[in-house]
Structures are given as structure tokens and as C-alpha cells.
Amino acid sequence: MYQDILAQRLAHLRTQKGVSARDMSLTIGQSESYINKIECRRTLPSMRMFFCICEYLGVTPKEFFDADATHPQQLTSILQNLEKLDPKLLEYISGIVAAIVCNK
């Protein structure tokens, strides 16, 4: 069960990033079939490699397993930028986002 979740989420995030399983494998210093083996449920990454995979994908381990977050990389980037703003600007942005969500 957990292997299925890991495989599906990895494939989703990797595809969203627009990178092949082979290129990702080689970039993180593994054999060219490493990511494919995880996505095909033939192996599981070590904890160290899981953290490397998360770093490569630009997500935290929490975001990796949050299937409701369809675009975690963008959300992480937005949150990092929001943390740099003063409270008054955050209040304005919060109002804008709330208005957009309500009007969907």
C-alpha cells in the first residue's frame, strides 16, 4: 500500500517537473533505472535517497505525501516569498486570495 502511494506520488511530481525518470535518476547520482524501479514498485528508496528525491523535486517530505497539494513546488515558492513581507502586506494578500477563492 505505502509502496503504491510513494510510486504514484513520485511519478506525478516528476512528470509535473517535466523530467524523465532516467534523467532524474542520473541527476541524483543513481543508475539510470533507479526512479523507474521505484515507480514500478520494484524497490523503495532509502531514507537518505528519499530526502534527495524530495530536494530534487523541490518539495518537503510532508508535501511529497500531501496528495491534496497538486502543485507543491509553486506553493513552497509562494510561501517563501510571503514570509518576506510585512504583516500589513500579508493582510492585503490574504484578502485578495480569499476574494478569488470565494468567486470561483
N, CA and C of each residue as an Amber inpcrd file, in Angstrom:
protein
   312
   0.8180000  -1.1940000   0.0000000   0.0000000   0.0000000   0.0000000
   0.8650000   1.2630000   0.0000000   1.8090000   1.3670000   0.9550000
   2.6680000   2.5490000   1.0130000   3.5510000   2.6530000  -0.2230000
   3.9470000   1.5020000  -0.7230000   4.7750000   1.4890000  -1.9230000
   3.9830000   2.0510000  -3.1050000   2.6930000   1.7570000  -3.1630000
   1.8450000   2.2940000  -4.2270000   1.7360000   3.8080000  -4.1290000
   1.5220000   4.3050000  -2.9150000   1.3990000   5.7500000  -2.7080000
   2.6940000   6.4530000  -3.1100000   3.8190000   5.9120000  -2.6540000
   5.1150000   6.5080000  -2.9670000   5.3480000   6.5120000  -4.4820000
   5.0710000   5.3910000  -5.1290000   5.2920000   5.2750000  -6.5740000
   4.4290000   6.2630000  -7.3560000   3.1570000   6.3350000  -7.0110000
   2.2410000   7.2260000  -7.7240000   2.6020000   8.6930000  -7.5220000
   2.9170000   9.0410000  -6.2890000   3.2380000  10.4460000  -5.9990000
   4.5430000  10.8520000  -6.6810000   5.5300000   9.9610000  -6.6420000
   6.7990000  10.2430000  -7.3090000   6.5760000  10.4650000  -8.8010000
   5.8230000   9.5840000  -9.4220000   5.5540000   9.7280000 -10.8600000
   4.8340000  11.0380000 -11.1500000   3.8650000  11.3850000 -10.3110000
   3.1120000  12.6300000 -10.5010000   4.0190000  13.8610000 -10.4010000
   4.8050000  13.9150000  -9.3320000   5.6650000  15.0910000  -9.1180000
   6.7760000  15.1730000 -10.1580000   7.3210000  14.0370000 -10.5340000
   8.3800000  14.0240000 -11.5480000   7.8290000  14.4900000 -12.8930000
   6.6600000  13.9920000 -13.2570000   6.0280000  14.3870000 -14.5260000
   5.6900000  15.8750000 -14.5000000   5.1960000  16.3420000 -13.3610000
   4.8670000  17.7610000 -13.2170000   6.1070000  18.6280000 -13.4010000
   7.2440000  18.1280000 -12.9490000   8.5020000  18.8570000 -13.1000000
   9.0040000  18.7920000 -14.5490000   8.4760000  17.8480000 -15.3250000
   8.8320000  17.7360000 -16.7290000  10.1720000  17.0630000 -16.9770000
  10.4970000  16.0900000 -16.1450000  11.7800000  15.4080000 -16.2710000
  11.5340000  13.9050000 -16.4150000  12.3840000  13.2520000 -17.1800000
  12.2460000  11.8070000 -17.3640000  12.7750000  11.0740000 -16.1400000
  12.3240000   9.8520000 -15.9650000  12.7960000   9.0320000 -14.8490000
  14.3000000   8.7950000 -14.9800000  14.7690000   8.5990000 -16.1950000
  16.1910000   8.3660000 -16.4330000  17.0230000   9.5810000 -16.0380000
  16.6160000  10.7630000 -16.5100000  17.3630000  11.9840000 -16.1890000
  17.3750000  12.2580000 -14.6910000  16.2360000  12.0430000 -14.0370000
  16.1790000  12.2620000 -12.5960000  17.1080000  11.2970000 -11.8700000
  17.0760000  10.0350000 -12.2790000  17.9460000   9.0270000 -11.6670000
  19.4060000   9.4250000 -11.7500000  19.8330000   9.8090000 -12.9330000
  21.2350000  10.1690000 -13.1410000  21.6030000  11.4370000 -12.3830000
  20.6920000  12.3990000 -12.3420000  20.9650000  13.6680000 -11.6610000
  21.1540000  13.4740000 -10.1600000  20.4170000  12.5320000  -9.5790000
  20.5710000  12.3050000  -8.1400000  21.6570000  11.2690000  -7.8400000
  22.4200000  10.9030000  -8.8710000  23.5820000  10.0410000  -8.6740000
  23.2920000   8.5550000  -8.5920000  22.2250000   8.1280000  -9.2290000
  21.8530000   6.7130000  -9.2020000  21.9180000   6.1250000 -10.6150000
  21.6840000   4.8200000 -10.7030000  21.6550000   4.1750000 -12.0160000
  20.4970000   4.7410000 -12.8230000  20.5750000   4.6090000 -14.1320000
  19.5590000   5.2290000 -14.9890000  18.1590000   4.6480000 -14.7840000
  18.0350000   3.4810000 -14.1880000  16.7160000   2.8710000 -13.9880000
  16.1950000   3.0110000 -12.5520000  16.9040000   3.7230000 -11.6960000
  16.5600000   3.8070000 -10.2790000  15.1360000   4.3340000 -10.0450000
  14.8020000   5.4800000 -10.5930000  13.4720000   6.0770000 -10.3810000
  12.3950000   5.1920000 -10.9990000  12.6740000   4.6300000 -12.1600000
  11.7240000   3.7190000 -12.7970000  11.4220000   2.5260000 -11.8990000
  12.4180000   1.9870000 -11.2350000  12.2080000   0.8480000 -10.3330000
  11.3190000   1.2340000  -9.1590000  11.4600000   2.4490000  -8.6620000
  10.5930000   2.9110000  -7.5680000   9.1650000   3.0790000  -8.0840000
   9.0220000   3.7180000  -9.2390000   7.6910000   3.9620000  -9.8010000
   6.9920000   2.6670000 -10.2200000   7.7610000   1.6340000 -10.5540000
   7.1870000   0.3270000 -10.9170000   7.0510000  -0.5890000  -9.7070000
   7.3040000  -0.0410000  -8.5330000   7.1300000  -0.7440000  -7.2590000
   8.0610000  -1.9440000  -7.0900000   9.2350000  -1.8770000  -7.7110000
  10.2060000  -2.9680000  -7.5600000  11.1920000  -2.7090000  -6.4310000
  11.2810000  -1.4570000  -5.9760000  12.1830000  -1.1130000  -4.8810000
  11.6620000   0.1110000  -4.1510000  12.2010000   0.3360000  -2.9830000
  11.9060000   1.5340000  -2.2060000  13.2100000   2.2850000  -1.9720000
  13.1550000   3.6060000  -1.9370000  14.3880000   4.3590000  -1.6680000
  14.7610000   4.2760000  -0.1870000  16.0420000   4.4080000   0.0920000
  16.4690000   4.5420000   1.4840000  15.9770000   5.9020000   1.9730000
  16.0440000   6.1180000   3.2620000  15.6250000   7.4100000   3.8130000
  16.4870000   8.5250000   3.2320000  17.7820000   8.2990000   3.1320000
  18.6910000   9.3100000   2.5780000  18.3050000   9.6280000   1.1340000
  18.0080000   8.5890000   0.3480000  17.6390000   8.8330000  -1.0470000
  16.2600000   9.4800000  -1.1540000  15.3600000   9.1550000  -0.2320000
  14.0520000   9.8130000  -0.2390000  14.2220000  11.3220000  -0.0560000
  15.1060000  11.7130000   0.8710000  15.3670000  13.1440000   1.0730000
  15.9980000  13.7650000  -0.1710000  16.8700000  13.0410000  -0.8490000
  17.4570000  13.5330000  -2.1050000  16.3760000  13.7200000  -3.1710000
  15.4670000  12.7750000  -3.2320000  14.3650000  12.8580000  -4.2000000
  13.5090000  14.0850000  -3.9050000  13.1760000  14.2910000  -2.6390000
  12.3810000  15.4700000  -2.2600000  13.1100000  16.7540000  -2.6280000
  14.3950000  16.8080000  -2.3240000  15.1760000  18.0070000  -2.6440000
  15.1930000  18.2520000  -4.1470000  15.3950000  17.2030000  -4.9160000
  15.4020000  17.3330000  -6.3760000  14.0590000  17.8640000  -6.8800000
  12.9750000  17.3460000  -6.3160000  11.6370000  17.7570000  -6.7520000
  11.2200000  19.1160000  -6.1960000  11.9820000  19.6290000  -5.2260000
  11.6650000  20.9320000  -4.6540000  10.4950000  20.8960000  -3.7010000
  10.3350000  19.7710000  -3.0030000   9.2510000  19.6320000  -2.0330000
   9.8100000  19.1270000  -0.7130000   9.0720000  19.3760000   0.3590000
   9.4320000  18.8040000   1.6450000   8.8640000  17.3880000   1.7050000
   9.3500000  16.5550000   2.6180000   8.7410000  15.2280000   2.7670000
   7.2410000  15.3050000   3.0540000   6.8260000  16.2770000   3.8520000
   5.3940000  16.4570000   4.1330000   4.6270000  16.7440000   2.8370000
   5.1580000  17.6380000   2.0130000   4.4930000  17.9790000   0.7530000
   4.4850000  16.7910000  -0.2060000   5.5240000  15.9810000  -0.1400000
   5.5830000  14.7990000  -1.0120000   4.3680000  13.9120000  -0.7840000
   4.0160000  13.7000000   0.4790000   2.9130000  12.8000000   0.7900000
   1.5600000  13.4800000   0.8820000   1.5000000  14.7820000   0.6630000
   0.2300000  15.5010000   0.6840000  -0.3910000  15.4510000  -0.7080000
  -1.1720000  14.4170000  -0.9520000  -1.7610000  14.2120000  -2.2780000
  -2.7470000  15.3120000  -2.6550000  -3.2640000  16.0480000  -1.6710000
  -4.1920000  17.1420000  -1.9650000  -3.4730000  18.3490000  -2.5540000
  -2.1660000  18.4380000  -2.3260000  -1.3740000  19.5480000  -2.8730000
  -0.9760000  19.1780000  -4.2990000  -1.7000000  19.7210000  -5.2550000
  -1.4440000  19.3580000  -6.6470000  -0.2170000  20.0460000  -7.2280000
   0.1710000  21.1830000  -6.6630000   1.3390000  21.9310000  -7.1470000
   2.2200000  22.3670000  -5.9770000   2.8180000  21.4170000  -5.2700000
   3.5680000  21.7800000  -4.0640000   4.7820000  22.6680000  -4.3180000
   5.4220000  22.5180000  -5.4790000   6.5930000  23.3540000  -5.7560000
   6.2090000  24.8270000  -5.8090000   5.1060000  25.1340000  -6.4840000
   4.6610000  26.5140000  -6.5870000   4.2200000  27.0580000  -5.2260000
   3.5430000  26.2180000  -4.4510000   3.1000000  26.6570000  -3.1280000
   4.2840000  26.9550000  -2.2150000   5.3060000  26.1270000  -2.2890000
   6.5070000  26.3570000  -1.4840000   7.1570000  27.6710000  -1.8680000
   7.2510000  27.9270000  -3.1540000   7.8490000  29.1670000  -3.6330000
   7.0350000  30.3820000  -3.1740000   5.7290000  30.2840000  -3.2780000
   4.8630000  31.3870000  -2.8420000   5.0180000  31.6360000  -1.3530000
   5.0170000  30.5620000  -0.5570000   5.1610000  30.7190000   0.8930000
   6.4980000  31.3410000   1.2720000   7.5520000  30.9470000   0.5830000
   8.8680000  31.5310000   0.8630000   8.8610000  33.0320000   0.5920000
   8.2030000  33.4460000  -0.4630000   8.1200000  34.8720000  -0.7750000
   7.2110000  35.6120000   0.2030000   6.1160000  34.9830000   0.6010000
   5.2060000  35.6250000   1.5460000   5.8620000  35.8590000   2.9060000
   6.7380000  34.9650000   3.2960000   7.4260000  35.1210000   4.5890000
   8.3040000  36.3700000   4.6390000   8.6370000  36.9250000   3.5050000
   9.4880000  38.1130000   3.4360000   8.6890000  39.4120000   3.5710000
   7.3680000  39.3180000   3.5150000   6.5220000  40.5140000   3.5310000
   6.1880000  40.9410000   4.9550000   5.8810000  42.2320000   5.0900000
   5.4660000  42.7320000   6.3990000   3.9990000  42.3480000   6.6390000
   3.5470000  42.3730000   7.8870000   2.1990000  41.9260000   8.2300000
   1.0810000  42.6450000   7.4750000   1.2420000  43.9160000   7.2040000
   0.1920000  44.6810000   6.5090000   0.0030000  44.1570000   5.0750000
   1.1080000  43.9140000   4.3730000   1.0120000  43.3660000   3.0220000
   0.4170000  41.9530000   3.0360000   0.7790000  41.1710000   4.0340000
   0.2050000  39.8250000   4.1530000  -1.3150000  39.8860000   4.3340000
  -1.7530000  40.8770000   5.0760000  -3.1890000  41.0590000   5.2950000
  -3.8930000  41.3820000   3.9720000  -3.3050000  42.2660000   3.1730000
  -3.8760000  42.6010000   1.8630000  -3.9350000  41.3770000   0.9570000
  -2.8350000  40.6620000   0.9060000  -2.7730000  39.4810000   0.0370000
  -3.7750000  38.4250000   0.4950000  -3.9090000  38.2400000   1.7890000
  -4.8850000  37.3010000   2.3280000  -6.3000000  37.6650000   1.8850000
  -6.6100000  38.9470000   1.9000000  -7.9190000  39.4070000   1.4400000
  -8.1340000  39.1440000  -0.0370000  -7.1170000  39.3760000  -0.8260000
  -7.2050000  39.1350000  -2.2700000  -7.4350000  37.6520000  -2.5510000
  -6.6610000  36.8030000  -1.8890000  -6.8030000  35.3540000  -2.0940000
  -8.1860000  34.8940000  -1.6650000  -8.6630000  35.3740000  -0.5290000
  -9.9990000  34.9960000  -0.0510000 -11.0720000  35.4100000  -1.0600000
 -10.9290000  36.5960000  -1.6400000 -11.9020000  37.0660000  -2.6300000
 -11.8690000  36.2030000  -3.9010000 -10.6880000  35.8170000  -4.3060000
 -10.5600000  34.9620000  -5.5050000 -11.1890000  33.6050000  -5.2510000
 -10.9230000  33.0100000  -4.1040000 -11.4490000  31.6940000  -3.7770000
 -12.9830000  31.7350000  -3.6720000 -13.5070000  32.7850000  -3.0890000
 -14.9620000  32.9110000  -2.9360000 -15.6660000  33.0920000  -4.2780000
 -14.9920000  33.6720000  -5.2470000 -15.5920000  33.9460000  -6.5470000
 -15.4080000  32.8130000  -7.5520000 -14.8410000  31.7160000  -7.1390000
 -14.6350000  30.5800000  -8.0590000 -15.9270000  29.9500000  -8.4430000
